[in-house]
Amino acid sequence: MTINENKAVVTRFNREVIEKGDRAAFEALVAPDFVNHTALPGAERGPEGLWTTFETILRPAIPDLCVDIHDMVGEGEKVVTRKSLTGRLTGPLMGAAPTGEPVRIEVIDIVIVRDGRYAEHWSVNTIGALVAQLKAHTR
Protein backbone atom coordinates (compact mmCIF):
# COMPACT_ATOMS: atom_id res chain seq x y z
CA MET A 1 0.00 0.00 0.00
CA THR A 2 1.08 3.57 -0.53
CA ILE A 3 1.80 6.02 2.26
CA ASN A 4 -1.39 7.93 1.39
CA GLU A 5 -3.44 4.71 1.54
CA ASN A 6 -1.96 3.94 4.98
CA LYS A 7 -2.80 7.48 6.14
CA ALA A 8 -6.37 6.97 4.89
CA VAL A 9 -6.63 3.81 7.04
CA VAL A 10 -5.50 5.77 10.11
CA THR A 11 -7.89 8.62 9.36
CA ARG A 12 -10.78 6.18 8.91
CA PHE A 13 -9.91 4.45 12.20
CA ASN A 14 -9.96 7.77 14.06
CA ARG A 15 -13.30 8.84 12.54
CA GLU A 16 -15.23 5.58 12.46
CA VAL A 17 -13.82 3.67 15.43
CA ILE A 18 -12.72 6.28 17.98
CA GLU A 19 -15.37 8.93 17.28
CA LYS A 20 -18.33 6.77 16.22
CA GLY A 21 -17.64 3.47 17.99
CA ASP A 22 -18.29 1.47 14.81
CA ARG A 23 -17.51 -2.18 15.56
CA ALA A 24 -17.72 -3.24 11.88
CA ALA A 25 -15.11 -0.62 10.97
CA PHE A 26 -12.95 -1.82 13.85
CA GLU A 27 -13.12 -5.41 12.56
CA ALA A 28 -12.22 -4.22 9.04
CA LEU A 29 -9.32 -2.01 10.16
CA VAL A 30 -7.58 -4.05 12.89
CA ALA A 31 -5.66 -7.23 12.07
CA PRO A 32 -6.47 -10.34 14.13
CA ASP A 33 -2.82 -10.51 15.27
CA PHE A 34 -2.67 -6.79 16.16
CA VAL A 35 -0.35 -5.85 19.07
CA ASN A 36 -0.79 -2.73 21.21
CA HIS A 37 2.68 -2.18 22.64
CA THR A 38 1.46 0.52 25.04
CA ALA A 39 -1.80 -0.98 26.27
CA LEU A 40 -3.07 0.25 29.63
CA PRO A 41 -1.66 -1.73 32.58
CA GLY A 42 -3.56 -4.99 32.95
CA ALA A 43 -5.26 -4.63 29.55
CA GLU A 44 -5.04 -7.23 26.82
CA ARG A 45 -2.55 -6.17 24.11
CA GLY A 46 -4.52 -7.62 21.19
CA PRO A 47 -7.51 -6.31 19.25
CA GLU A 48 -10.07 -6.80 22.04
CA GLY A 49 -7.96 -4.83 24.48
CA LEU A 50 -7.91 -1.92 22.04
CA TRP A 51 -11.67 -2.13 21.50
CA THR A 52 -12.25 -2.29 25.26
CA THR A 53 -10.23 0.90 25.78
CA PHE A 54 -12.59 2.81 23.52
CA GLU A 55 -15.85 1.04 24.34
CA THR A 56 -15.63 0.67 28.13
CA ILE A 57 -13.25 3.48 29.18
CA LEU A 58 -13.22 6.45 26.80
CA ARG A 59 -16.60 6.48 25.04
CA PRO A 60 -18.72 5.96 28.19
CA ALA A 61 -16.83 8.79 29.93
CA ILE A 62 -16.78 11.10 26.89
CA PRO A 63 -19.70 10.09 24.63
CA ASP A 64 -19.25 13.11 22.33
CA LEU A 65 -15.59 12.19 21.77
CA CYS A 66 -14.04 14.10 18.88
CA VAL A 67 -10.62 13.51 17.31
CA ASP A 68 -8.69 16.44 15.89
CA ILE A 69 -5.65 15.25 13.93
CA HIS A 70 -3.07 18.04 13.98
CA ASP A 71 -0.22 16.25 12.18
CA MET A 72 0.11 13.00 10.26
CA VAL A 73 3.40 11.68 8.89
CA GLY A 74 3.91 8.45 7.00
CA GLU A 75 6.94 6.43 6.02
CA GLY A 76 6.61 2.93 4.62
CA GLU A 77 4.16 1.00 6.80
CA LYS A 78 4.43 3.52 9.66
CA VAL A 79 1.95 6.37 10.26
CA VAL A 80 2.43 8.84 13.12
CA THR A 81 -0.32 11.17 14.28
CA ARG A 82 -0.38 14.00 16.78
CA LYS A 83 -3.95 14.54 17.80
CA SER A 84 -6.33 15.73 20.49
CA LEU A 85 -9.32 13.85 21.85
CA THR A 86 -11.93 16.25 23.20
CA GLY A 87 -15.44 16.19 24.58
CA ARG A 88 -17.46 16.58 27.78
CA LEU A 89 -16.72 14.28 30.70
CA THR A 90 -20.23 13.02 31.48
CA GLY A 91 -19.21 9.61 32.84
CA PRO A 92 -16.49 8.34 35.17
CA LEU A 93 -12.99 8.10 33.69
CA MET A 94 -10.58 5.62 35.29
CA GLY A 95 -11.78 6.44 38.80
CA ALA A 96 -12.33 10.16 38.23
CA ALA A 97 -15.88 11.43 38.71
CA PRO A 98 -17.76 13.00 35.80
CA THR A 99 -17.74 16.80 35.77
CA GLY A 100 -19.81 17.68 32.72
CA GLU A 101 -16.92 19.93 31.72
CA PRO A 102 -14.85 19.79 28.52
CA VAL A 103 -11.73 17.63 28.65
CA ARG A 104 -8.79 17.25 26.29
CA ILE A 105 -6.37 14.34 25.89
CA GLU A 106 -3.26 14.93 23.79
CA VAL A 107 -1.98 11.87 21.91
CA ILE A 108 0.93 10.86 19.72
CA ASP A 109 0.29 7.52 18.03
CA ILE A 110 2.58 5.36 15.94
CA VAL A 111 0.77 2.72 13.89
CA ILE A 112 2.13 0.03 11.60
CA VAL A 113 -0.39 -0.53 8.80
CA ARG A 114 -0.08 -3.83 6.91
CA ASP A 115 -2.45 -4.84 4.15
CA GLY A 116 -4.82 -2.00 5.05
CA ARG A 117 -5.12 -2.91 8.74
CA TYR A 118 -3.61 -1.86 12.05
CA ALA A 119 -0.86 -4.38 12.85
CA GLU A 120 1.02 -2.66 15.70
CA HIS A 121 0.52 0.45 17.85
CA TRP A 122 2.48 2.63 20.27
CA SER A 123 1.12 5.71 22.02
CA VAL A 124 2.09 8.53 24.34
CA ASN A 125 -0.84 10.45 25.79
CA THR A 126 -1.96 12.71 28.61
CA ILE A 127 -4.86 10.59 29.94
CA GLY A 128 -2.97 9.80 33.17
CA ALA A 129 -2.33 13.49 33.84
CA LEU A 130 -5.97 14.33 33.08
CA VAL A 131 -7.25 11.67 35.50
CA ALA A 132 -4.82 12.84 38.21
CA GLN A 133 -5.98 16.44 37.73
CA LEU A 134 -9.65 15.45 37.87
CA LYS A 135 -9.13 13.41 41.04
CA ALA A 136 -7.19 16.26 42.69
CA HIS A 137 -10.11 18.64 42.11
CA THR A 138 -12.60 16.30 43.79
CA ARG A 139 -10.66 15.86 47.00
FENQUISUL-V993114 format. One record per residue. N is the residue number from 0. RES is the residue in one letter. SS is DSSP state (A for helix, B for strand, O for the rest). NEAR is the number of other ideal C-beta (glycine too) atoms within 12 Angstrom. Layout:
# FENQUISUL-V993114
n-><N:N>
res-><RES:RES>
ss-><SS:SS>
near-><NEAR:NEAR>
This chain:
# FENQUISUL-V993114
n-><0:1:2:3:4:5:6:7:8:9:10:11:12:13:14:15:16:17:18:19:20:21:22:23:24:25:26:27:28:29:30:31:32:33:34:35:36:37:38:39:40:41:42:43:44:45:46:47:48:49:50:51:52:53:54:55:56:57:58:59:60:61:62:63:64:65:66:67:68:69:70:71:72:73:74:75:76:77:78:79:80:81:82:83:84:85:86:87:88:89:90:91:92:93:94:95:96:97:98:99:100:101:102:103:104:105:106:107:108:109:110:111:112:113:114:115:116:117:118:119:120:121:122:123:124:125:126:127:128:129:130:131:132:133:134:135:136:137:138>
res-><M:T:I:N:E:N:K:A:V:V:T:R:F:N:R:E:V:I:E:K:G:D:R:A:A:F:E:A:L:V:A:P:D:F:V:N:H:T:A:L:P:G:A:E:R:G:P:E:G:L:W:T:T:F:E:T:I:L:R:P:A:I:P:D:L:C:V:D:I:H:D:M:V:G:E:G:E:K:V:V:T:R:K:S:L:T:G:R:L:T:G:P:L:M:G:A:A:P:T:G:E:P:V:R:I:E:V:I:D:I:V:I:V:R:D:G:R:Y:A:E:H:W:S:V:N:T:I:G:A:L:V:A:Q:L:K:A:H:T:R>
ss-><O:O:A:A:A:A:A:A:A:A:A:A:A:A:A:A:A:A:A:O:O:O:A:A:A:A:A:A:A:B:B:B:B:B:B:B:O:O:O:O:O:O:O:O:O:O:A:A:A:A:A:A:A:A:A:A:A:A:A:A:A:O:O:O:O:B:B:B:B:B:B:B:B:B:B:O:O:B:B:B:B:B:B:B:B:B:B:B:O:O:O:O:B:O:O:B:O:O:O:O:O:B:B:B:B:B:B:B:B:B:B:B:B:B:O:O:B:B:B:B:B:B:B:B:B:O:A:A:A:A:A:A:A:A:A:A:A:O:O>
near-><21:15:19:14:19:32:27:21:35:40:28:30:40:35:23:24:34:40:27:22:24:22:20:14:24:30:20:20:35:38:27:17:16:30:23:31:22:24:24:23:11:11:21:18:22:23:31:21:25:38:31:23:38:35:23:21:29:37:29:22:33:37:21:22:36:24:34:23:26:18:18:29:20:25:16:15:26:25:39:29:35:24:33:28:38:25:30:19:34:20:25:20:35:30:17:27:20:21:23:16:20:18:33:25:36:24:33:25:38:28:43:30:38:24:19:21:30:42:30:28:36:23:29:20:26:22:30:21:18:32:27:17:22:30:18:12:15:17:9>
